[in-house]
Amino acid sequence: MSITATHIGYYLLCHRKLWLFHNNIQMEHTSDTVYEGKLIGETTYQQRAERYTQLEMEGIKIDFFDAKARVIHETKKSDKAEHAHIAQVRYYQYVLERNGIAGTSAILEYPKLRKTELIPPLTQADRLQVAEWEKGVQVLIESQTCPPRIQKALCKKCSYYEFCYVAEAE
């Protein structure tokens, strides 16, 4: 199985979430937060589908890619996990570059917050960082044991919250 941008994002948020996701214990379909995020992605910037391309390769799926300007557009519900969002976009850039599409930039958009963030093209340091993330993901997903749960404020909004906290408490 190829590593996806979701793997990278989860790697930076929670190793347990990554391991569960990779092992097909997926809770996103039951999460109102995930549903709201998908709804925002589907209903915001609808005109983009006419102007920009959807791009899929090597396990990544970019909903809006401006091929002419080489700009990735990524829409998110909240900036609470912004470091993971940036990592996902960096991974998109990395995979695109690996496939001959170099010099891409990205725009992270948070429509509910009326906020955008420009992500510049990859630097050599970025490439090395993304390669390290890939290695870290590979080690975690090959592990036979689920990592321990973490306790962070973001856990309460996680689609795995009940699995990690409620199920273990019983």
PyRosetta script that sets phi, psi and omega in degrees:
from pyrosetta import init, pose_from_sequence

init()
pose = pose_from_sequence("MSITATHIGYYLLCHRKLWLFHNNIQMEHTSDTVYEGKLIGETTYQQRAERYTQLEMEGIKIDFFDAKARVIHETKKSDKAEHAHIAQVRYYQYVLERNGIAGTSAILEYPKLRKTELIPPLTQADRLQVAEWEKGVQVLIESQTCPPRIQKALCKKCSYYEFCYVAEAE")
pose.set_psi(1, 138.1)
pose.set_omega(1, 178.9)
pose.set_phi(2, -83.9)
pose.set_psi(2, 154.4)
pose.set_omega(2, 177.6)
pose.set_phi(3, -78.4)
pose.set_psi(3, 138.8)
pose.set_omega(3, 179.9)
pose.set_phi(4, -112.7)
pose.set_psi(4, 170.3)
pose.set_omega(4, 175.7)
pose.set_phi(5, -63.5)
pose.set_psi(5, -30.5)
pose.set_omega(5, 176.1)
pose.set_phi(6, -62.9)
pose.set_psi(6, -42.9)
pose.set_omega(6, 176.3)
pose.set_phi(7, -56.8)
pose.set_psi(7, -45.4)
pose.set_omega(7, -178.6)
pose.set_phi(8, -63.3)
pose.set_psi(8, -47.0)
pose.set_omega(8, 179.2)
pose.set_phi(9, -60.1)
pose.set_psi(9, -45.8)
pose.set_omega(9, 179.7)
pose.set_phi(10, -65.8)
pose.set_psi(10, -36.4)
pose.set_omega(10, 177.9)
pose.set_phi(11, -56.5)
pose.set_psi(11, -40.5)
pose.set_omega(11, -178.7)
pose.set_phi(12, -80.5)
pose.set_psi(12, -22.6)
pose.set_omega(12, 179.7)
pose.set_phi(13, -87.6)
pose.set_psi(13, -50.3)
pose.set_omega(13, -172.3)
pose.set_phi(14, -164.1)
pose.set_psi(14, 117.7)
pose.set_omega(14, -179.4)
pose.set_phi(15, -63.4)
pose.set_psi(15, -33.9)
pose.set_omega(15, 178.4)
pose.set_phi(16, -64.2)
pose.set_psi(16, -45.4)
pose.set_omega(16, 179.5)
pose.set_phi(17, -60.1)
pose.set_psi(17, -42.3)
pose.set_omega(17, 177.9)
pose.set_phi(18, -60.8)
pose.set_psi(18, -48.3)
pose.set_omega(18, -177.6)
pose.set_phi(19, -62.8)
pose.set_psi(19, -44.5)
pose.set_omega(19, 179.2)
pose.set_phi(20, -63.0)
pose.set_psi(20, -46.4)
pose.set_omega(20, 179.2)
pose.set_phi(21, -58.0)
pose.set_psi(21, -48.3)
pose.set_omega(21, -177.9)
pose.set_phi(22, -64.5)
pose.set_psi(22, -31.7)
pose.set_omega(22, -179.6)
pose.set_phi(23, -91.5)
pose.set_psi(23, 24.8)
pose.set_omega(23, 174.0)
pose.set_phi(24, 61.8)
pose.set_psi(24, 27.4)
pose.set_omega(24, 170.1)
pose.set_phi(25, -102.2)
pose.set_psi(25, 87.8)
pose.set_omega(25, -171.4)
pose.set_phi(26, -112.7)
pose.set_psi(26, 126.8)
pose.set_omega(26, -175.6)
pose.set_phi(27, -111.6)
pose.set_psi(27, -3.3)
pose.set_omega(27, -174.9)
pose.set_phi(28, -57.4)
pose.set_psi(28, -33.5)
pose.set_omega(28, -177.9)
pose.set_phi(29, -66.0)
pose.set_psi(29, -15.2)
pose.set_omega(29, 180.0)
pose.set_phi(30, -103.6)
pose.set_psi(30, 1.1)
pose.set_omega(30, -172.8)
pose.set_phi(31, -95.9)
pose.set_psi(31, 124.8)
pose.set_omega(31, 175.0)
pose.set_phi(32, -65.4)
pose.set_psi(32, -34.9)
pose.set_omega(32, 179.5)
pose.set_phi(33, -64.0)
pose.set_psi(33, -44.8)
pose.set_omega(33, 178.4)
pose.set_phi(34, -64.8)
pose.set_psi(34, -42.1)
pose.set_omega(34, 179.0)
pose.set_phi(35, -60.9)
pose.set_psi(35, -44.0)
pose.set_omega(35, 179.3)
pose.set_phi(36, -62.4)
pose.set_psi(36, -40.3)
pose.set_omega(36, 177.7)
pose.set_phi(37, -62.7)
pose.set_psi(37, -41.7)
pose.set_omega(37, 177.7)
pose.set_phi(38, -64.6)
pose.set_psi(38, -40.6)
pose.set_omega(38, 179.3)
pose.set_phi(39, -62.1)
pose.set_psi(39, -43.2)
pose.set_omega(39, 177.7)
pose.set_phi(40, -62.3)
pose.set_psi(40, -43.9)
pose.set_omega(40, 179.0)
pose.set_phi(41, -62.0)
pose.set_psi(41, -36.4)
pose.set_omega(41, -177.3)
pose.set_phi(42, -81.8)
pose.set_psi(42, -28.1)
pose.set_omega(42, -173.2)
pose.set_phi(43, -104.7)
pose.set_psi(43, -10.3)
pose.set_omega(43, -179.8)
pose.set_phi(44, -96.9)
pose.set_psi(44, 142.0)
pose.set_omega(44, 177.3)
pose.set_phi(45, 57.5)
pose.set_psi(45, 44.2)
pose.set_omega(45, -177.1)
pose.set_phi(46, -61.1)
pose.set_psi(46, -28.4)
pose.set_omega(46, -179.6)
pose.set_phi(47, -66.9)
pose.set_psi(47, -17.6)
pose.set_omega(47, -179.2)
pose.set_phi(48, -62.6)
pose.set_psi(48, -34.5)
pose.set_omega(48, -179.2)
pose.set_phi(49, -57.6)
pose.set_psi(49, -28.5)
pose.set_omega(49, 179.1)
pose.set_phi(50, -79.2)
pose.set_psi(50, -32.8)
pose.set_omega(50, -173.9)
pose.set_phi(51, -96.1)
pose.set_psi(51, -33.0)
pose.set_omega(51, -173.1)
pose.set_phi(52, -113.8)
pose.set_psi(52, 163.6)
pose.set_omega(52, -175.1)
pose.set_phi(53, -98.4)
pose.set_psi(53, 146.0)
pose.set_omega(53, 167.9)
pose.set_phi(54, -90.7)
pose.set_psi(54, 136.6)
pose.set_omega(54, -173.4)
pose.set_phi(55, -130.3)
pose.set_psi(55, 128.6)
pose.set_omega(55, 177.8)
pose.set_phi(56, -129.4)
pose.set_psi(56, 131.4)
pose.set_omega(56, 173.8)
pose.set_phi(57, -165.6)
pose.set_psi(57, 148.2)
pose.set_omega(57, 175.7)
pose.set_phi(58, 44.2)
pose.set_psi(58, 42.5)
pose.set_omega(58, 176.1)
pose.set_phi(59, 82.9)
pose.set_psi(59, 1.3)
pose.set_omega(59, 176.5)
pose.set_phi(60, -106.6)
pose.set_psi(60, 152.6)
pose.set_omega(60, 177.0)
pose.set_phi(61, -138.0)
pose.set_psi(61, 112.1)
pose.set_omega(61, 179.4)
pose.set_phi(62, -102.2)
pose.set_psi(62, 119.3)
pose.set_omega(62, -176.9)
pose.set_phi(63, -68.9)
pose.set_psi(63, -41.3)
pose.set_omega(63, -177.9)
pose.set_phi(64, -132.5)
pose.set_psi(64, 111.3)
pose.set_omega(64, 178.1)
pose.set_phi(65, -125.7)
pose.set_psi(65, 120.0)
pose.set_omega(65, 175.5)
pose.set_phi(66, -87.2)
pose.set_psi(66, 96.8)
pose.set_omega(66, -175.4)
pose.set_phi(67, -65.1)
pose.set_psi(67, -35.2)
pose.set_omega(67, -178.7)
pose.set_phi(68, -65.8)
pose.set_psi(68, -47.9)
pose.set_omega(68, -179.4)
pose.set_phi(69, -89.2)
pose.set_psi(69, -7.4)
pose.set_omega(69, -177.8)
pose.set_phi(70, 58.0)
pose.set_psi(70, 51.5)
pose.set_omega(70, -179.1)
pose.set_phi(71, -122.3)
pose.set_psi(71, 128.3)
pose.set_omega(71, 174.2)
pose.set_phi(72, -90.7)
pose.set_psi(72, 132.6)
pose.set_omega(72, 175.0)
pose.set_phi(73, -111.7)
pose.set_psi(73, 122.0)
pose.set_omega(73, -179.9)
pose.set_phi(74, -125.1)
pose.set_psi(74, 123.6)
pose.set_omega(74, -178.5)
pose.set_phi(75, -103.8)
pose.set_psi(75, 132.8)
pose.set_omega(75, -179.6)
pose.set_phi(76, -131.5)
pose.set_psi(76, 154.1)
pose.set_omega(76, -178.6)
pose.set_phi(77, -73.6)
pose.set_psi(77, -45.6)
pose.set_omega(77, -173.0)
pose.set_phi(78, -140.0)
pose.set_psi(78, 157.5)
pose.set_omega(78, 177.5)
pose.set_phi(79, -98.5)
pose.set_psi(79, 16.7)
pose.set_omega(79, -178.6)
pose.set_phi(80, -59.4)
pose.set_psi(80, -35.6)
pose.set_omega(80, 179.9)
pose.set_phi(81, -114.9)
pose.set_psi(81, 44.3)
pose.set_omega(81, -173.5)
pose.set_phi(82, -56.8)
pose.set_psi(82, -36.3)
pose.set_omega(82, 179.4)
pose.set_phi(83, -61.1)
pose.set_psi(83, -36.0)
pose.set_omega(83, 177.5)
pose.set_phi(84, -72.5)
pose.set_psi(84, -35.0)
pose.set_omega(84, 177.3)
pose.set_phi(85, -64.7)
pose.set_psi(85, -43.8)
pose.set_omega(85, 178.1)
pose.set_phi(86, -62.4)
pose.set_psi(86, -41.4)
pose.set_omega(86, 178.7)
pose.set_phi(87, -62.0)
pose.set_psi(87, -41.2)
pose.set_omega(87, 178.1)
pose.set_phi(88, -61.2)
pose.set_psi(88, -44.1)
pose.set_omega(88, 179.8)
pose.set_phi(89, -66.5)
pose.set_psi(89, -39.8)
pose.set_omega(89, 176.2)
pose.set_phi(90, -59.9)
pose.set_psi(90, -38.6)
pose.set_omega(90, 178.6)
pose.set_phi(91, -66.9)
pose.set_psi(91, -40.1)
pose.set_omega(91, 174.0)
pose.set_phi(92, -56.1)
pose.set_psi(92, -48.2)
pose.set_omega(92, -179.4)
pose.set_phi(93, -60.5)
pose.set_psi(93, -41.3)
pose.set_omega(93, -178.9)
pose.set_phi(94, -62.8)
pose.set_psi(94, -47.2)
pose.set_omega(94, -179.9)
pose.set_phi(95, -67.4)
pose.set_psi(95, -41.5)
pose.set_omega(95, 177.0)
pose.set_phi(96, -59.4)
pose.set_psi(96, -45.5)
pose.set_omega(96, -180.0)
pose.set_phi(97, -62.5)
pose.set_psi(97, -41.1)
pose.set_omega(97, 178.4)
pose.set_phi(98, -61.9)
pose.set_psi(98, -22.9)
pose.set_omega(98, 179.8)
pose.set_phi(99, -106.2)
pose.set_psi(99, 22.7)
pose.set_omega(99, 172.7)
pose.set_phi(100, 87.9)
pose.set_psi(100, 7.3)
pose.set_omega(100, 179.0)
pose.set_phi(101, -111.2)
pose.set_psi(101, 87.2)
pose.set_omega(101, -175.0)
pose.set_phi(102, -95.2)
pose.set_psi(102, 164.5)
pose.set_omega(102, 173.9)
pose.set_phi(103, 73.9)
pose.set_psi(103, 25.7)
pose.set_omega(103, 178.9)
pose.set_phi(104, -80.9)
pose.set_psi(104, 148.2)
pose.set_omega(104, 170.3)
pose.set_phi(105, -118.0)
pose.set_psi(105, 178.0)
pose.set_omega(105, -178.5)
pose.set_phi(106, -146.3)
pose.set_psi(106, 157.5)
pose.set_omega(106, 174.0)
pose.set_phi(107, -126.0)
pose.set_psi(107, 116.8)
pose.set_omega(107, 172.7)
pose.set_phi(108, -88.8)
pose.set_psi(108, 127.4)
pose.set_omega(108, -176.6)
pose.set_phi(109, -121.4)
pose.set_psi(109, 132.9)
pose.set_omega(109, 178.2)
pose.set_phi(110, -120.5)
pose.set_psi(110, 83.1)
pose.set_omega(110, -173.2)
pose.set_phi(111, -58.8)
pose.set_psi(111, -37.6)
pose.set_omega(111, -179.9)
pose.set_phi(112, -65.0)
pose.set_psi(112, -28.7)
pose.set_omega(112, -179.6)
pose.set_phi(113, -95.9)
pose.set_psi(113, -6.9)
pose.set_omega(113, -175.1)
pose.set_phi(114, 54.1)
pose.set_psi(114, 47.7)
pose.set_omega(114, -176.0)
pose.set_phi(115, -130.2)
pose.set_psi(115, 142.3)
pose.set_omega(115, 172.9)
pose.set_phi(116, -133.0)
pose.set_psi(116, 155.5)
pose.set_omega(116, 176.2)
pose.set_phi(117, -137.3)
pose.set_psi(117, 127.5)
pose.set_omega(117, 178.5)
pose.set_phi(118, -86.9)
pose.set_psi(118, 129.9)
pose.set_omega(118, 177.1)
pose.set_phi(119, -110.6)
pose.set_psi(119, 114.5)
pose.set_omega(119, -176.6)
pose.set_phi(120, -72.1)
pose.set_psi(120, 171.4)
pose.set_omega(120, 176.4)
pose.set_phi(121, -57.4)
pose.set_psi(121, 159.0)
pose.set_omega(121, -179.1)
pose.set_phi(122, -63.6)
pose.set_psi(122, 142.2)
pose.set_omega(122, 170.1)
pose.set_phi(123, -102.4)
pose.set_psi(123, 172.4)
pose.set_omega(123, 176.7)
pose.set_phi(124, -62.2)
pose.set_psi(124, -38.0)
pose.set_omega(124, 177.3)
pose.set_phi(125, -62.5)
pose.set_psi(125, -39.0)
pose.set_omega(125, 177.5)
pose.set_phi(126, -62.8)
pose.set_psi(126, -44.3)
pose.set_omega(126, -179.7)
pose.set_phi(127, -59.7)
pose.set_psi(127, -43.6)
pose.set_omega(127, 179.2)
pose.set_phi(128, -64.7)
pose.set_psi(128, -40.0)
pose.set_omega(128, 179.0)
pose.set_phi(129, -63.4)
pose.set_psi(129, -45.7)
pose.set_omega(129, -179.5)
pose.set_phi(130, -64.3)
pose.set_psi(130, -39.4)
pose.set_omega(130, 177.3)
pose.set_phi(131, -61.8)
pose.set_psi(131, -38.2)
pose.set_omega(131, 176.3)
pose.set_phi(132, -65.5)
pose.set_psi(132, -41.1)
pose.set_omega(132, 177.1)
pose.set_phi(133, -60.3)
pose.set_psi(133, -44.4)
pose.set_omega(133, 179.2)
pose.set_phi(134, -57.9)
pose.set_psi(134, -44.9)
pose.set_omega(134, 178.9)
pose.set_phi(135, -62.2)
pose.set_psi(135, -44.1)
pose.set_omega(135, 179.2)
pose.set_phi(136, -61.8)
pose.set_psi(136, -42.7)
pose.set_omega(136, 177.3)
pose.set_phi(137, -60.8)
pose.set_psi(137, -46.4)
pose.set_omega(137, -177.6)
pose.set_phi(138, -58.9)
pose.set_psi(138, -44.8)
pose.set_omega(138, 179.0)
pose.set_phi(139, -61.0)
pose.set_psi(139, -46.2)
pose.set_omega(139, -178.3)
pose.set_phi(140, -64.9)
pose.set_psi(140, -45.0)
pose.set_omega(140, -175.7)
pose.set_phi(141, -73.2)
pose.set_psi(141, -19.8)
pose.set_omega(141, 176.7)
pose.set_phi(142, -85.6)
pose.set_psi(142, -9.9)
pose.set_omega(142, -179.6)
pose.set_phi(143, -67.4)
pose.set_psi(143, 144.2)
pose.set_omega(143, 178.8)
pose.set_phi(144, -85.7)
pose.set_psi(144, -12.4)
pose.set_omega(144, -177.8)
pose.set_phi(145, -118.9)
pose.set_psi(145, 143.8)
pose.set_omega(145, 179.5)
pose.set_phi(146, -73.6)
pose.set_psi(146, 131.7)
pose.set_omega(146, 176.9)
pose.set_phi(147, -62.1)
pose.set_psi(147, 155.8)
pose.set_omega(147, 179.0)
pose.set_phi(148, -67.7)
pose.set_psi(148, 156.7)
pose.set_omega(148, 177.8)
pose.set_phi(149, -71.5)
pose.set_psi(149, 155.2)
pose.set_omega(149, 176.3)
pose.set_phi(150, -107.6)
pose.set_psi(150, 168.4)
pose.set_omega(150, 175.4)
pose.set_phi(151, -128.1)
pose.set_psi(151, 98.4)
pose.set_omega(151, 177.9)
pose.set_phi(152, -130.3)
pose.set_psi(152, 161.2)
pose.set_omega(152, 179.0)
pose.set_phi(153, -59.8)
pose.set_psi(153, -33.4)
pose.set_omega(153, -177.4)
pose.set_phi(154, -69.3)
pose.set_psi(154, -15.2)
pose.set_omega(154, -179.1)
pose.set_phi(155, -58.8)
pose.set_psi(155, -36.4)
pose.set_omega(155, -175.7)
pose.set_phi(156, -65.8)
pose.set_psi(156, -23.0)
pose.set_omega(156, 178.1)
pose.set_phi(157, -96.8)
pose.set_psi(157, -2.4)
pose.set_omega(157, -176.1)
pose.set_phi(158, -75.8)
pose.set_psi(158, 143.3)
pose.set_omega(158, 179.0)
pose.set_phi(159, -67.3)
pose.set_psi(159, -15.9)
pose.set_omega(159, 179.1)
pose.set_phi(160, -96.0)
pose.set_psi(160, 4.4)
pose.set_omega(160, -174.3)
pose.set_phi(161, -53.3)
pose.set_psi(161, -52.1)
pose.set_omega(161, -177.9)
pose.set_phi(162, -63.6)
pose.set_psi(162, -37.7)
pose.set_omega(162, 178.3)
pose.set_phi(163, -61.8)
pose.set_psi(163, -47.0)
pose.set_omega(163, -175.4)
pose.set_phi(164, -76.3)
pose.set_psi(164, -39.3)
pose.set_omega(164, -171.3)
pose.set_phi(165, -104.8)
pose.set_psi(165, -46.8)
pose.set_omega(165, -177.1)
pose.set_phi(166, -74.5)
pose.set_psi(166, -47.2)
pose.set_omega(166, -178.6)
pose.set_phi(167, -63.2)
pose.set_psi(167, -39.2)
pose.set_omega(167, -179.6)
pose.set_phi(168, -72.0)
pose.set_psi(168, -25.5)
pose.set_omega(168, -179.0)
pose.set_phi(169, -75.4)
pose.set_psi(169, -22.1)
pose.set_omega(169, -176.7)
pose.set_phi(170, -81.6)
pose.dump_pdb("model.pdb")
